[in-house]
Amino acid sequence: MSEPRRRRSRADYERGLPDHHDPTAGFGGAAPARSALTLRLVLAVFGLVVCVGGGLGWLAVDELPAWPGIALLVLGAVAVVDIAVILRRKARGEPG
């Protein structure tokens, strides 16, 4: 049976999660893979700025159809959700 669910600490993530199997562990001296949460956060913020700026800029021009601007604003909303998920994972103590 599996162990009871409890909140994982930073030490748990540094040690590695149970039942995780890395087939390349120790092969050729490769370092273990790490999550790139900070890079993902930077890219999500960049996407948010570009999408919101582009969407508002597109909607500011009267001769253009509105749907591309709305699509960019929707992608900006997706970036906001992604940023919230990343910040939650970082606050929980996951490395990266």
Secondary structure as GFF3:
##gff-version 3
##sequence-region A 1 96
A	DSSP	alpha_helix	10	15	.	.	.	ID=ss1
A	DSSP	three_ten_helix	27	29	.	.	.	ID=ss2
A	DSSP	alpha_helix	37	60	.	.	.	ID=ss3
A	DSSP	alpha_helix	67	92	.	.	.	ID=ss4
###
